[in-house]
Structures are given as C-alpha cells and as structure tokens.
Amino acid sequence: MIDQDIQALANLPVDIPLDRLEADVWTGVGKLEAARRTGRVITSCQAVALVVALLGSAAAGAATASAHPADKDLALTGGGLAPSNLLLGKMP
C-alpha cells in the first residue's frame, strides 16, 4: 500500500504548477472555519434544548407535587414501620 503511494509520487511530473497552491490552502482553511462555526451552533442548540427540557421537567414535577400533597403518614416519626413491628406485630 505504501509502496503504491511512493510509486505514484515517483510517477508525478517533476514540474508541478504551484499557481493554485495558495488559493487551495485558503479554501481548505475556509472549510475548516465553517465546520467549526457549524459545530458551535449545533452545540449551542443542544445546550438550549437541554435547559428547556430540564426546566420543563422541573415545572412538571413541581406542578404534580403541589397537586398531590404528600401524606403525613409516610413520615417515619413513629415505630409502626419498624421491621420488628411488621414481622412480629406491635409489642408492648
């Protein structure tokens, strides 16, 4: 494979015109800058979408939580939910 590449280079004419070299280099630089700019725009859009999704889910969670207040019986203030009480029953 590399031998074929070296042979192809060896078969090129010795007098290679360089009049388009600078224009080709600047064209390549322009393409790289456009790709970077596109990448920054896409990353910004993804960040905005992430923030909107996060705020939307937080708002939905807050609305659900306020619509269904938590039962006070679920707080573990008493010993009624202790494993020994659940397995053996209430002990005096």
Contacts in CASP RR format, 6 or more apart in sequence:
PFRMAT RR
TARGET T0000
AUTHOR 0000-0000-0000
METHOD contacts of the structure
MODEL  1
MIDQDIQALANLPVDIPLDRLEADVWTGVGKLEAARRTGRVITSCQAVAL
VVALLGSAAAGAATASAHPADKDLALTGGGLAPSNLLLGKMP
79 85 0 8 1.000
80 86 0 8 1.000
80 90 0 8 1.000
84 91 0 8 1.000
85 91 0 8 1.000
END
